[in-house]
Amino acid sequence: MDELLAVLLAAAGGVAGGLVGVGGGVLFVPALSIFLGLTQVEAESTSLLMIVLVALVGAYRQNSYGNLNLRDALTIGILSPLGVLIGVVIANNVSEQVLRTCFAALALFFAYQLLRRAWRSPDQAGQGRREAE
Amino acid sequence: MPTERTLKLAAIGTVAGIFSGLFGVGGGTVIVPLLILWFGYGERLATGTSLAAIVIIGTLGAIAQGGIYGNVHVETGLLLSIPAIGGVVLGTAIQQRISQRAVSFIFAALLIAIAIELVIP
């Protein structure tokens, strides 16, 4: 039963990843820790492996739909380790409560901006196509 | 001399890395909105490009964690990746059939859920 729930959560994480372009780790970590008994650290590390595979297949599919700018993706990805180091330094010097509140505020700000933009813009439905470049 | 565009992409990469380091998320939650709001990307292009960036960010993170600490359960991860990969193929296929606005609405809902989860201990 637990295995089945883990499989369902993993599939749901994959669907979410494909729909909105995130890795799906939000669902993979509980699938691994709650239902398969991994520790939190093991679950987060193993989830990273799954995220890479899922994102790889997702990016491949999106590329075939014409929705991938590889050059921009490479620039973002290659420069991210700098941010990881900064993140570790910040984490060691700022309380977790402050960090959580700041990230929550940022998430809400993004949500507001996306909603405002989507509300105003006329829509083009249909097959995926490269829109901005 | 790097262009303004490259500098903005570098900023997105850095911010995504910061959140990966802080919260263990892949960074997609900040990459997608920044590509849409800052670069005027359409939602589909933003999510596709975000997934490709996550491959690189996640690979670097997994190498660090798997190589140094040995916390990755490879067999479990590979087995559970099978339904997850099925899910992502389905998710990307669904995304091509709904409007780009709908993707923004779903993403906004996800961000609000994350915000709530962050402030409720």
gemmi code that builds the backbone of each chain (N, CA, C; Angstrom):
import gemmi

chains = {
    "A": [
        ("MET", (0.834, -1.210, 0.000), (0.000, 0.000, 0.000), (0.869, 1.260, 0.000)),
        ("ASP", (1.881, 1.273, 0.896), (2.783, 2.421, 0.938), (3.527, 2.590, -0.386)),
        ("GLU", (3.901, 1.433, -0.987), (4.615, 1.498, -2.267), (3.726, 2.113, -3.340)),
        ("LEU", (2.431, 1.724, -3.314), (1.496, 2.249, -4.307), (1.345, 3.760, -4.159)),
        ("LEU", (1.234, 4.226, -2.902), (1.101, 5.665, -2.664), (2.357, 6.408, -3.120)),
        ("ALA", (3.529, 5.796, -2.881), (4.781, 6.418, -3.329), (4.800, 6.547, -4.845)),
        ("VAL", (4.341, 5.486, -5.532), (4.297, 5.515, -7.002), (3.345, 6.608, -7.486)),
        ("LEU", (2.175, 6.717, -6.832), (1.195, 7.741, -7.230), (1.747, 9.150, -7.003)),
        ("LEU", (2.406, 9.347, -5.845), (2.996, 10.666, -5.560), (4.075, 11.009, -6.578)),
        ("ALA", (4.894, 10.006, -6.930), (5.963, 10.236, -7.910), (5.371, 10.617, -9.259)),
        ("ALA", (4.304, 9.912, -9.656), (3.660, 10.234, -10.932), (3.070, 11.641, -10.888)),
        ("ALA", (2.436, 11.991, -9.752), (1.858, 13.332, -9.609), (2.953, 14.401, -9.676)),
        ("GLY", (4.098, 14.117, -9.049), (5.226, 15.047, -9.112), (5.699, 15.249, -10.539)),
        ("GLY", (5.712, 14.157, -11.303), (6.106, 14.249, -12.713), (5.127, 15.089, -13.518)),
        ("VAL", (3.832, 14.860, -13.302), (2.812, 15.642, -14.018), (2.972, 17.131, -13.689)),
        ("ALA", (3.143, 17.441, -12.390), (3.320, 18.833, -11.973), (4.569, 19.432, -12.640)),
        ("GLY", (5.639, 18.629, -12.682), (6.871, 19.099, -13.310), (6.660, 19.443, -14.775)),
        ("GLY", (5.939, 18.577, -15.482), (5.693, 18.819, -16.893), (4.770, 20.007, -17.123)),
        ("LEU", (3.795, 20.165, -16.241), (2.814, 21.248, -16.397), (3.429, 22.614, -16.133)),
        ("VAL", (4.219, 22.744, -15.062), (4.682, 24.075, -14.665), (6.202, 24.233, -14.638)),
        ("GLY", (6.941, 23.225, -15.085), (8.380, 23.408, -15.255), (9.207, 23.390, -13.994)),
        ("VAL", (8.702, 22.723, -12.948), (9.531, 22.547, -11.752), (9.972, 21.085, -11.693)),
        ("GLY", (10.909, 20.782, -10.788), (11.482, 19.447, -10.781), (10.573, 18.380, -10.200)),
        ("GLY", (9.655, 18.769, -9.323), (8.764, 17.795, -8.701), (9.237, 17.309, -7.343)),
        ("GLY", (10.344, 17.856, -6.875), (10.908, 17.428, -5.601), (9.965, 17.618, -4.424)),
        ("VAL", (9.061, 18.601, -4.545), (8.087, 18.860, -3.471), (7.290, 17.595, -3.168)),
        ("LEU", (7.031, 16.773, -4.196), (6.280, 15.533, -3.979), (7.185, 14.299, -3.859)),
        ("PHE", (8.372, 14.364, -4.496), (9.264, 13.190, -4.432), (9.788, 12.964, -3.018)),
        ("VAL", (10.110, 14.068, -2.324), (10.693, 13.922, -0.983), (9.735, 13.204, -0.027)),
        ("PRO", (8.451, 13.637, 0.065), (7.539, 12.864, 0.943), (7.309, 11.431, 0.459)),
        ("ALA", (7.303, 11.211, -0.868), (7.126, 9.840, -1.367), (8.241, 8.946, -0.837)),
        ("LEU", (9.456, 9.472, -0.818), (10.616, 8.685, -0.392), (10.712, 8.572, 1.126)),
        ("SER", (10.383, 9.663, 1.827), (10.588, 9.654, 3.275), (9.387, 9.040, 4.003)),
        ("ILE", (8.188, 9.489, 3.672), (7.011, 9.020, 4.415), (6.645, 7.587, 4.024)),
        ("PHE", (6.643, 7.300, 2.713), (6.116, 6.005, 2.275), (7.183, 4.939, 2.060)),
        ("LEU", (8.442, 5.353, 1.831), (9.477, 4.342, 1.601), (10.522, 4.310, 2.715)),
        ("GLY", (10.331, 5.131, 3.745), (11.140, 5.007, 4.948), (12.560, 5.551, 4.885)),
        ("LEU", (12.866, 6.377, 3.870), (14.195, 6.981, 3.844), (14.248, 8.121, 4.865)),
        ("THR", (15.452, 8.416, 5.383), (15.579, 9.583, 6.254), (15.419, 10.843, 5.408)),
        ("GLN", (15.229, 11.980, 6.076), (15.013, 13.236, 5.358), (16.186, 13.553, 4.411)),
        ("VAL", (17.406, 13.381, 4.920), (18.586, 13.692, 4.102), (18.668, 12.734, 2.910)),
        ("GLU", (18.441, 11.426, 3.164), (18.477, 10.444, 2.071), (17.393, 10.744, 1.041)),
        ("ALA", (16.200, 11.119, 1.556), (15.085, 11.407, 0.651), (15.397, 12.616, -0.233)),
        ("GLU", (15.982, 13.661, 0.368), (16.295, 14.862, -0.410), (17.365, 14.576, -1.463)),
        ("SER", (18.369, 13.782, -1.085), (19.431, 13.452, -2.040), (18.893, 12.576, -3.163)),
        ("THR", (18.107, 11.554, -2.810), (17.563, 10.645, -3.818), (16.576, 11.378, -4.716)),
        ("SER", (15.821, 12.307, -4.119), (14.879, 13.118, -4.889), (15.606, 13.907, -5.978)),
        ("LEU", (16.830, 14.345, -5.651), (17.630, 15.101, -6.623), (17.925, 14.252, -7.862)),
        ("LEU", (18.226, 12.970, -7.644), (18.459, 12.056, -8.764), (17.207, 11.970, -9.636)),
        ("MET", (16.048, 11.827, -8.966), (14.786, 11.732, -9.714), (14.499, 13.021, -10.475)),
        ("ILE", (14.766, 14.167, -9.813), (14.518, 15.468, -10.441), (15.312, 15.592, -11.736)),
        ("VAL", (16.590, 15.149, -11.691), (17.443, 15.259, -12.882), (16.855, 14.429, -14.026)),
        ("LEU", (16.447, 13.181, -13.722), (15.905, 12.310, -14.778), (14.591, 12.860, -15.324)),
        ("VAL", (13.716, 13.294, -14.406), (12.407, 13.823, -14.813), (12.584, 15.107, -15.635)),
        ("ALA", (13.453, 16.004, -15.163), (13.666, 17.274, -15.869), (14.288, 17.018, -17.239)),
        ("LEU", (15.174, 15.991, -17.308), (15.817, 15.661, -18.583), (14.779, 15.225, -19.619)),
        ("VAL", (13.901, 14.302, -19.214), (12.863, 13.840, -20.142), (11.880, 14.983, -20.451)),
        ("GLY", (11.526, 15.763, -19.427), (10.615, 16.887, -19.629), (11.197, 17.911, -20.598)),
        ("ALA", (12.481, 18.239, -20.418), (13.123, 19.212, -21.301), (13.187, 18.662, -22.729)),
        ("TYR", (13.456, 17.349, -22.850), (13.500, 16.716, -24.177), (12.141, 16.820, -24.867)),
        ("ARG", (11.071, 16.545, -24.107), (9.723, 16.642, -24.676), (9.402, 18.083, -25.068)),
        ("GLN", (9.712, 19.025, -24.167), (9.428, 20.435, -24.463), (10.223, 20.902, -25.670)),
        ("ASN", (11.446, 20.398, -25.822), (12.250, 20.773, -26.982), (11.572, 20.324, -28.270)),
        ("SER", (10.987, 19.121, -28.242), (10.331, 18.635, -29.458), (9.040, 19.404, -29.727)),
        ("TYR", (8.463, 20.036, -28.693), (7.296, 20.904, -28.899), (7.732, 22.323, -29.306)),
        ("GLY", (9.040, 22.574, -29.301), (9.548, 23.904, -29.653), (9.552, 24.888, -28.500)),
        ("ASN", (9.612, 24.369, -27.258), (9.548, 25.246, -26.087), (10.819, 25.211, -25.249)),
        ("LEU", (11.973, 25.307, -25.892), (13.210, 25.259, -25.114), (14.238, 26.208, -25.710)),
        ("ASN", (14.795, 27.076, -24.839), (15.916, 27.924, -25.239), (17.150, 27.384, -24.515)),
        ("LEU", (17.893, 26.510, -25.217), (18.989, 25.784, -24.576), (20.096, 26.723, -24.088)),
        ("ARG", (20.342, 27.777, -24.865), (21.425, 28.690, -24.520), (21.136, 29.381, -23.182)),
        ("ASP", (19.912, 29.874, -23.027), (19.540, 30.522, -21.766), (19.571, 29.518, -20.618)),
        ("ALA", (19.091, 28.291, -20.883), (19.075, 27.266, -19.835), (20.491, 26.952, -19.358)),
        ("LEU", (21.428, 26.855, -20.308), (22.821, 26.564, -19.956), (23.411, 27.690, -19.108)),
        ("THR", (23.127, 28.951, -19.519), (23.664, 30.085, -18.763), (23.146, 30.064, -17.324)),
        ("ILE", (21.847, 29.822, -17.179), (21.262, 29.775, -15.829), (21.880, 28.632, -15.021)),
        ("GLY", (21.949, 27.448, -15.628), (22.419, 26.267, -14.905), (23.870, 26.354, -14.492)),
        ("ILE", (24.706, 26.828, -15.418), (26.149, 26.841, -15.152), (26.492, 27.851, -14.062)),
        ("LEU", (25.695, 28.937, -13.952), (26.008, 29.955, -12.951), (25.363, 29.677, -11.596)),
        ("SER", (24.522, 28.622, -11.532), (23.819, 28.370, -10.274), (24.716, 27.970, -9.098)),
        ("PRO", (25.853, 27.264, -9.315), (26.681, 26.895, -8.152), (27.133, 28.099, -7.336)),
        ("LEU", (27.349, 29.245, -8.020), (27.678, 30.475, -7.303), (26.572, 30.803, -6.304)),
        ("GLY", (25.325, 30.668, -6.765), (24.188, 30.937, -5.896), (24.093, 29.943, -4.754)),
        ("VAL", (24.401, 28.661, -5.037), (24.348, 27.646, -3.974), (25.303, 28.024, -2.844)),
        ("LEU", (26.515, 28.462, -3.218), (27.501, 28.868, -2.205), (26.981, 30.055, -1.394)),
        ("ILE", (26.419, 31.058, -2.106), (25.851, 32.215, -1.409), (24.743, 31.755, -0.464)),
        ("GLY", (23.922, 30.811, -0.954), (22.816, 30.298, -0.140), (23.310, 29.658, 1.148)),
        ("VAL", (24.398, 28.893, 1.047), (24.951, 28.235, 2.233), (25.453, 29.277, 3.231)),
        ("VAL", (26.115, 30.315, 2.714), (26.610, 31.388, 3.593), (25.442, 32.094, 4.283)),
        ("ILE", (24.404, 32.401, 3.493), (23.225, 33.063, 4.066), (22.598, 32.174, 5.143)),
        ("ALA", (22.452, 30.873, 4.823), (21.798, 29.949, 5.749), (22.538, 29.882, 7.082)),
        ("ASN", (23.863, 30.052, 7.030), (24.646, 29.967, 8.257), (24.594, 31.248, 9.081)),
        ("ASN", (24.071, 32.326, 8.486), (24.106, 33.612, 9.183), (22.739, 34.222, 9.455)),
        ("VAL", (21.701, 33.662, 8.861), (20.358, 34.228, 9.044), (19.467, 33.128, 9.608)),
        ("SER", (18.558, 33.497, 10.511), (17.707, 32.474, 11.135), (16.758, 31.867, 10.102)),
        ("GLU", (16.422, 30.598, 10.320), (15.589, 29.887, 9.361), (14.221, 30.535, 9.238)),
        ("GLN", (13.719, 31.070, 10.369), (12.399, 31.705, 10.350), (12.382, 32.908, 9.409)),
        ("VAL", (13.443, 33.712, 9.470), (13.551, 34.887, 8.595), (13.625, 34.446, 7.131)),
        ("LEU", (14.427, 33.403, 6.864), (14.572, 32.896, 5.498), (13.234, 32.434, 4.944)),
        ("ARG", (12.520, 31.665, 5.760), (11.225, 31.135, 5.315), (10.256, 32.274, 5.009)),
        ("THR", (10.232, 33.277, 5.894), (9.319, 34.401, 5.692), (9.671, 35.161, 4.413)),
        ("CYS", (10.974, 35.361, 4.175), (11.411, 36.091, 2.980), (11.027, 35.318, 1.712)),
        ("PHE", (11.267, 34.014, 1.713), (10.958, 33.219, 0.524), (9.450, 33.175, 0.292)),
        ("ALA", (8.677, 33.092, 1.390), (7.218, 33.087, 1.264), (6.742, 34.406, 0.649)),
        ("ALA", (7.341, 35.527, 1.116), (6.960, 36.836, 0.577), (7.293, 36.913, -0.913)),
        ("LEU", (8.471, 36.395, -1.284), (8.873, 36.401, -2.696), (7.913, 35.556, -3.539)),
        ("ALA", (7.538, 34.389, -3.019), (6.613, 33.511, -3.749), (5.270, 34.214, -3.966)),
        ("LEU", (4.786, 34.903, -2.925), (3.507, 35.617, -3.045), (3.621, 36.767, -4.044)),
        ("PHE", (4.765, 37.462, -4.030), (4.982, 38.561, -4.977), (4.953, 38.038, -6.415)),
        ("PHE", (5.659, 36.926, -6.657), (5.657, 36.305, -7.996), (4.237, 35.897, -8.392)),
        ("ALA", (3.516, 35.290, -7.446), (2.156, 34.835, -7.740), (1.287, 36.017, -8.153)),
        ("TYR", (1.406, 37.134, -7.407), (0.633, 38.340, -7.715), (0.967, 38.864, -9.111)),
        ("GLN", (2.257, 38.939, -9.421), (2.687, 39.450, -10.729), (2.199, 38.560, -11.870)),
        ("LEU", (2.306, 37.242, -11.675), (1.858, 36.298, -12.722), (0.362, 36.418, -12.952)),
        ("LEU", (-0.389, 36.516, -11.839), (-1.847, 36.616, -11.958), (-2.241, 37.913, -12.657)),
        ("ARG", (-1.584, 39.011, -12.281), (-1.901, 40.313, -12.869), (-1.641, 40.276, -14.378)),
        ("ARG", (-0.497, 39.675, -14.744), (-0.112, 39.608, -16.145), (-1.075, 38.708, -16.940)),
        ("ALA", (-1.377, 37.541, -16.353), (-2.243, 36.591, -17.056), (-3.659, 37.152, -17.193)),
        ("TRP", (-4.082, 37.909, -16.188), (-5.424, 38.478, -16.201), (-5.570, 39.479, -17.343)),
        ("ARG", (-4.527, 40.269, -17.566), (-4.611, 41.343, -18.557), (-4.409, 40.858, -19.981)),
        ("SER", (-3.498, 39.839, -20.154), (-3.092, 39.509, -21.516), (-4.155, 38.709, -22.243)),
        ("PRO", (-4.388, 39.034, -23.516), (-5.240, 38.181, -24.327), (-4.531, 36.857, -24.520)),
        ("ASP", (-5.280, 35.818, -24.785), (-4.655, 34.505, -24.770), (-4.561, 33.867, -26.143)),
        ("GLN", (-3.501, 33.091, -26.287), (-3.380, 32.282, -27.491), (-3.352, 30.825, -27.048)),
        ("ALA", (-4.395, 30.103, -27.271), (-4.434, 28.699, -26.896), (-3.814, 27.871, -28.013)),
        ("GLY", (-3.791, 26.559, -27.833), (-3.371, 25.689, -28.921), (-1.987, 25.117, -28.734)),
        ("GLN", (-1.424, 24.637, -29.789), (-0.148, 23.930, -29.740), (0.987, 24.846, -29.293)),
        ("GLY", (1.939, 24.254, -28.578), (3.081, 25.007, -28.099), (3.929, 25.511, -29.247)),
        ("ARG", (4.383, 26.716, -29.106), (5.246, 27.269, -30.138), (6.207, 28.233, -29.460)),
        ("ARG", (7.347, 28.449, -30.056), (8.321, 29.362, -29.491), (7.785, 30.794, -29.598)),
        ("GLU", (7.507, 31.395, -28.464), (6.865, 32.708, -28.536), (7.815, 33.880, -28.327)),
        ("ALA", (8.784, 33.702, -27.450), (9.631, 34.838, -27.118), (11.082, 34.492, -27.428)),
        ("GLU", (11.693, 35.248, -28.258), (13.127, 35.069, -28.445), (13.743, 36.244, -29.146)),
    ],
    "B": [
        ("MET", (32.890, 41.445, -22.837), (31.939, 42.200, -21.983), (30.572, 41.525, -22.045)),
        ("PRO", (30.092, 41.006, -20.930), (28.794, 40.317, -20.964), (27.654, 41.298, -21.234)),
        ("THR", (26.690, 40.852, -21.990), (25.556, 41.705, -22.294), (24.613, 41.773, -21.096)),
        ("GLU", (23.665, 42.719, -21.158), (22.701, 42.862, -20.077), (21.875, 41.583, -19.930)),
        ("ARG", (21.567, 40.972, -21.105), (20.789, 39.735, -21.091), (21.510, 38.634, -20.324)),
        ("THR", (22.841, 38.510, -20.606), (23.631, 37.483, -19.921), (23.659, 37.746, -18.419)),
        ("LEU", (23.784, 39.025, -18.045), (23.826, 39.363, -16.620), (22.507, 39.014, -15.933)),
        ("LYS", (21.391, 39.261, -16.631), (20.095, 38.924, -16.045), (19.944, 37.409, -15.904)),
        ("LEU", (20.420, 36.670, -16.922), (20.373, 35.204, -16.825), (21.249, 34.721, -15.670)),
        ("ALA", (22.421, 35.374, -15.528), (23.310, 35.016, -14.423), (22.619, 35.261, -13.092)),
        ("ALA", (21.869, 36.360, -13.010), (21.141, 36.663, -11.776), (20.094, 35.586, -11.493)),
        ("ILE", (19.389, 35.146, -12.531), (18.391, 34.088, -12.341), (19.072, 32.813, -11.849)),
        ("GLY", (20.208, 32.459, -12.487), (20.948, 31.261, -12.078), (21.398, 31.354, -10.635)),
        ("THR", (21.880, 32.552, -10.242), (22.350, 32.736, -8.870), (21.192, 32.610, -7.877)),
        ("VAL", (20.074, 33.271, -8.189), (18.912, 33.208, -7.284), (18.393, 31.772, -7.179)),
        ("ALA", (18.336, 31.074, -8.332), (17.884, 29.676, -8.317), (18.824, 28.839, -7.455)),
        ("GLY", (20.120, 29.087, -7.583), (21.109, 28.364, -6.785), (20.954, 28.649, -5.302)),
        ("ILE", (20.688, 29.931, -4.966), (20.501, 30.297, -3.562), (19.348, 29.492, -2.961)),
        ("PHE", (18.222, 29.428, -3.694), (17.076, 28.705, -3.151), (17.317, 27.200, -3.127)),
        ("SER", (18.089, 26.698, -4.092), (18.452, 25.281, -4.036), (19.261, 25.013, -2.779)),
        ("GLY", (20.229, 25.886, -2.517), (21.089, 25.713, -1.351), (20.318, 25.845, -0.049)),
        ("LEU", (19.339, 26.772, -0.024), (18.616, 27.053, 1.216), (17.515, 26.046, 1.492)),
        ("PHE", (16.756, 25.696, 0.453), (15.539, 24.918, 0.698), (15.553, 23.560, 0.001)),
        ("GLY", (16.617, 23.259, -0.731), (16.693, 21.954, -1.376), (15.730, 21.780, -2.536)),
        ("VAL", (15.185, 22.876, -3.062), (14.337, 22.764, -4.237), (15.188, 23.003, -5.479)),
        ("GLY", (14.716, 22.523, -6.606), (15.510, 22.596, -7.827), (15.678, 23.993, -8.377)),
        ("GLY", (14.869, 24.920, -7.963), (15.003, 26.288, -8.437), (13.964, 26.691, -9.459)),
        ("GLY", (13.178, 25.717, -9.925), (12.148, 26.010, -10.921), (11.135, 27.041, -10.449)),
        ("THR", (10.903, 27.069, -9.125), (9.914, 28.009, -8.588), (10.347, 29.457, -8.784)),
        ("VAL", (11.645, 29.716, -8.919), (12.063, 31.091, -9.205), (12.438, 31.287, -10.675)),
        ("ILE", (12.906, 30.217, -11.346), (13.316, 30.360, -12.752), (12.110, 30.697, -13.640)),
        ("VAL", (11.024, 29.952, -13.476), (9.855, 30.146, -14.353), (9.274, 31.567, -14.233)),
        ("PRO", (8.956, 32.053, -13.007), (8.395, 33.412, -12.951), (9.356, 34.481, -13.441)),
        ("LEU", (10.669, 34.324, -13.160), (11.618, 35.351, -13.598), (11.747, 35.370, -15.123)),
        ("LEU", (11.727, 34.200, -15.757), (11.792, 34.178, -17.226), (10.544, 34.830, -17.841)),
        ("ILE", (9.396, 34.609, -17.215), (8.149, 35.190, -17.735), (8.113, 36.696, -17.484)),
        ("LEU", (8.403, 37.099, -16.239), (8.213, 38.495, -15.859), (9.369, 39.378, -16.328)),
        ("TRP", (10.564, 38.828, -16.412), (11.762, 39.619, -16.712), (12.112, 39.584, -18.196)),
        ("PHE", (11.918, 38.419, -18.826), (12.313, 38.259, -20.221), (11.123, 38.226, -21.170)),
        ("GLY", (9.920, 38.262, -20.636), (8.750, 38.212, -21.495), (8.580, 36.872, -22.194)),
        ("TYR", (9.154, 35.819, -21.605), (8.956, 34.475, -22.143), (7.476, 34.091, -22.075)),
        ("GLY", (7.000, 33.335, -23.064), (5.704, 32.686, -22.923), (5.826, 31.587, -21.881)),
        ("GLU", (4.705, 31.190, -21.291), (4.732, 30.194, -20.219), (5.356, 28.871, -20.659)),
        ("ARG", (5.022, 28.430, -21.867), (5.554, 27.132, -22.312), (7.065, 27.187, -22.494)),
        ("LEU", (7.558, 28.249, -23.117), (9.002, 28.384, -23.306), (9.710, 28.499, -21.953)),
        ("ALA", (9.087, 29.220, -21.015), (9.687, 29.384, -19.683), (9.800, 28.042, -18.963)),
        ("THR", (8.736, 27.235, -19.012), (8.777, 25.966, -18.280), (9.744, 24.975, -18.947)),
        ("GLY", (9.798, 24.959, -20.275), (10.738, 24.077, -20.973), (12.175, 24.442, -20.663)),
        ("THR", (12.472, 25.745, -20.717), (13.831, 26.211, -20.447), (14.196, 25.967, -18.987)),
        ("SER", (13.218, 26.159, -18.082), (13.446, 25.888, -16.665), (13.837, 24.424, -16.434)),
        ("LEU", (13.136, 23.498, -17.094), (13.458, 22.071, -16.922), (14.890, 21.774, -17.344)),
        ("ALA", (15.316, 22.381, -18.464), (16.690, 22.143, -18.927), (17.705, 22.706, -17.934)),
        ("ALA", (17.405, 23.892, -17.361), (18.315, 24.470, -16.360), (18.367, 23.587, -15.120)),
        ("ILE", (17.205, 23.021, -14.741), (17.137, 22.156, -13.553), (18.003, 20.904, -13.741)),
        ("VAL", (18.072, 20.394, -14.979), (18.932, 19.234, -15.244), (20.363, 19.545, -14.815)),
        ("ILE", (20.834, 20.746, -15.182), (22.217, 21.118, -14.857), (22.375, 21.374, -13.359)),
        ("ILE", (21.455, 22.162, -12.783), (21.537, 22.482, -11.352), (21.468, 21.196, -10.521)),
        ("GLY", (20.512, 20.326, -10.883), (20.332, 19.083, -10.141), (21.514, 18.139, -10.290)),
        ("THR", (22.087, 18.075, -11.503), (23.238, 17.201, -11.721), (24.407, 17.632, -10.844)),
        ("LEU", (24.682, 18.951, -10.818), (25.778, 19.456, -9.992), (25.514, 19.144, -8.521)),
        ("GLY", (24.256, 19.331, -8.075), (23.911, 19.050, -6.687), (24.004, 17.569, -6.358)),
        ("ALA", (23.507, 16.728, -7.288), (23.509, 15.283, -7.042), (24.936, 14.743, -6.993)),
        ("ILE", (25.803, 15.272, -7.864), (27.202, 14.828, -7.846), (27.826, 15.170, -6.497)),
        ("ALA", (27.569, 16.392, -6.029), (28.121, 16.811, -4.740), (27.599, 15.914, -3.615)),
        ("GLN", (26.266, 15.701, -3.582), (25.687, 14.927, -2.483), (25.999, 13.441, -2.588)),
        ("GLY", (25.827, 12.875, -3.808), (26.063, 11.448, -3.975), (27.523, 11.096, -3.823)),
        ("GLY", (28.372, 11.949, -4.400), (29.794, 11.653, -4.383), (30.402, 11.826, -3.010)),
        ("ILE", (30.000, 12.887, -2.319), (30.674, 13.205, -1.063), (30.013, 12.501, 0.118)),
        ("TYR", (28.690, 12.487, 0.144), (28.021, 11.975, 1.343), (27.406, 10.585, 1.176)),
        ("GLY", (27.215, 10.154, -0.079), (26.662, 8.825, -0.289), (25.251, 8.625, 0.226)),
        ("ASN", (24.429, 9.699, 0.182), (23.063, 9.589, 0.701), (22.039, 9.169, -0.342)),
        ("VAL", (22.461, 9.068, -1.602), (21.507, 8.772, -2.670), (21.223, 7.264, -2.714)),
        ("HIS", (19.948, 6.882, -2.605), (19.543, 5.488, -2.784), (19.255, 5.289, -4.272)),
        ("VAL", (20.268, 4.823, -4.993), (20.191, 4.816, -6.454), (19.053, 3.929, -6.951)),
        ("GLU", (18.959, 2.702, -6.405), (17.956, 1.764, -6.921), (16.533, 2.279, -6.680)),
        ("THR", (16.272, 2.732, -5.450), (14.944, 3.286, -5.136), (14.640, 4.475, -6.026)),
        ("GLY", (15.628, 5.351, -6.193), (15.433, 6.546, -7.009), (15.109, 6.204, -8.457)),
        ("LEU", (15.822, 5.201, -8.995), (15.595, 4.816, -10.394), (14.209, 4.185, -10.564)),
        ("LEU", (13.849, 3.310, -9.619), (12.528, 2.660, -9.708), (11.391, 3.678, -9.639)),
        ("LEU", (11.512, 4.622, -8.686), (10.451, 5.613, -8.514), (10.462, 6.640, -9.658)),
        ("SER", (11.557, 6.707, -10.388), (11.629, 7.618, -11.532), (10.746, 7.139, -12.680)),
        ("ILE", (10.457, 5.835, -12.706), (9.642, 5.315, -13.823), (8.253, 5.970, -13.842)),
        ("PRO", (7.480, 5.913, -12.724), (6.195, 6.630, -12.765), (6.365, 8.138, -12.886)),
        ("ALA", (7.439, 8.676, -12.311), (7.644, 10.125, -12.363), (7.887, 10.587, -13.808)),
        ("ILE", (8.659, 9.784, -14.562), (8.929, 10.129, -15.961), (7.656, 9.987, -16.795)),
        ("GLY", (6.874, 8.937, -16.504), (5.568, 8.820, -17.154), (4.728, 10.066, -16.892)),
        ("GLY", (4.789, 10.557, -15.653), (4.044, 11.752, -15.274), (4.488, 12.982, -16.031)),
        ("VAL", (5.799, 13.148, -16.194), (6.293, 14.373, -16.843), (5.964, 14.363, -18.340)),
        ("VAL", (5.976, 13.179, -18.954), (5.580, 13.089, -20.370), (4.106, 13.480, -20.510)),
        ("LEU", (3.288, 12.971, -19.562), (1.860, 13.324, -19.567), (1.662, 14.821, -19.297)),
        ("GLY", (2.393, 15.337, -18.292), (2.255, 16.750, -17.915), (2.614, 17.696, -19.046)),
        ("THR", (3.723, 17.408, -19.751), (4.110, 18.288, -20.867), (3.092, 18.182, -22.001)),
        ("ALA", (2.546, 16.976, -22.223), (1.542, 16.812, -23.280), (0.277, 17.603, -22.944)),
        ("ILE", (-0.147, 17.536, -21.662), (-1.329, 18.307, -21.240), (-1.064, 19.801, -21.435)),
        ("GLN", (0.168, 20.215, -21.076), (0.485, 21.649, -21.145), (0.338, 22.221, -22.550)),
        ("GLN", (0.599, 21.389, -23.579), (0.477, 21.891, -24.953), (-0.979, 22.108, -25.343)),
        ("ARG", (-1.890, 21.514, -24.577), (-3.302, 21.562, -24.946), (-4.118, 22.542, -24.101)),
        ("ILE", (-3.482, 23.159, -23.114), (-4.196, 24.188, -22.339), (-3.591, 25.548, -22.677)),
        ("SER", (-4.280, 26.622, -22.316), (-3.792, 27.957, -22.663), (-2.588, 28.319, -21.803)),
        ("GLN", (-1.776, 29.250, -22.293), (-0.616, 29.688, -21.522), (-1.063, 30.389, -20.243)),
        ("ARG", (-2.180, 31.112, -20.302), (-2.700, 31.759, -19.089), (-2.975, 30.724, -18.008)),
        ("ALA", (-3.552, 29.575, -18.433), (-3.878, 28.532, -17.459), (-2.611, 28.065, -16.750)),
        ("VAL", (-1.485, 27.991, -17.485), (-0.221, 27.595, -16.874), (0.171, 28.614, -15.801)),
        ("SER", (-0.017, 29.909, -16.114), (0.289, 30.960, -15.133), (-0.595, 30.836, -13.898)),
        ("PHE", (-1.875, 30.546, -14.108), (-2.784, 30.409, -12.963), (-2.373, 29.228, -12.075)),
        ("ILE", (-2.039, 28.098, -12.726), (-1.608, 26.925, -11.955), (-0.324, 27.237, -11.191)),
        ("PHE", (0.585, 27.943, -11.875), (1.862, 28.265, -11.227), (1.650, 29.195, -10.033)),
        ("ALA", (0.761, 30.173, -10.197), (0.469, 31.092, -9.093), (-0.105, 30.318, -7.902)),
        ("ALA", (-0.983, 29.352, -8.182), (-1.557, 28.542, -7.104), (-0.463, 27.755, -6.384)),
        ("LEU", (0.483, 27.213, -7.177), (1.601, 26.470, -6.588), (2.434, 27.377, -5.684)),
        ("LEU", (2.703, 28.611, -6.152), (3.508, 29.555, -5.363), (2.809, 29.909, -4.056)),
        ("ILE", (1.497, 30.099, -4.118), (0.746, 30.430, -2.900), (0.799, 29.257, -1.920)),
        ("ALA", (0.670, 28.021, -2.454), (0.754, 26.833, -1.592), (2.131, 26.744, -0.939)),
        ("ILE", (3.183, 27.038, -1.705), (4.544, 26.994, -1.156), (4.707, 28.047, -0.065)),
        ("ALA", (4.159, 29.252, -0.312), (4.257, 30.329, 0.686), (3.591, 29.914, 1.991)),
        ("ILE", (2.407, 29.311, 1.882), (1.680, 28.868, 3.083), (2.480, 27.790, 3.815)),
        ("GLU", (3.016, 26.840, 3.036), (3.778, 25.743, 3.628), (5.034, 26.272, 4.340)),
        ("LEU", (5.598, 27.359, 3.820), (6.826, 27.911, 4.404), (6.566, 28.610, 5.733)),
        ("VAL", (5.431, 29.295, 5.846), (5.216, 30.069, 7.069), (4.511, 29.261, 8.153)),
        ("ILE", (3.827, 28.166, 7.772), (3.225, 27.295, 8.786), (4.252, 26.243, 9.180)),
        ("PRO", (4.702, 26.245, 10.427), (5.763, 25.337, 10.832), (5.314, 23.863, 10.868)),
    ],
}
model = gemmi.Model(1)
for chain_id, residues in chains.items():
    chain = gemmi.Chain(chain_id)
    for i, (resn, *xyz) in enumerate(residues, 1):
        res = gemmi.Residue()
        res.name, res.seqid = resn, gemmi.SeqId(i, " ")
        for name, pos in zip(("N", "CA", "C"), xyz):
            atom = gemmi.Atom()
            atom.name, atom.element = name, gemmi.Element(name[0])
            atom.pos, atom.b_iso = gemmi.Position(*pos), 0.0
            res.add_atom(atom)
        chain.add_residue(res)
    model.add_chain(chain)
structure = gemmi.Structure()
structure.add_model(model)
structure.setup_entities()
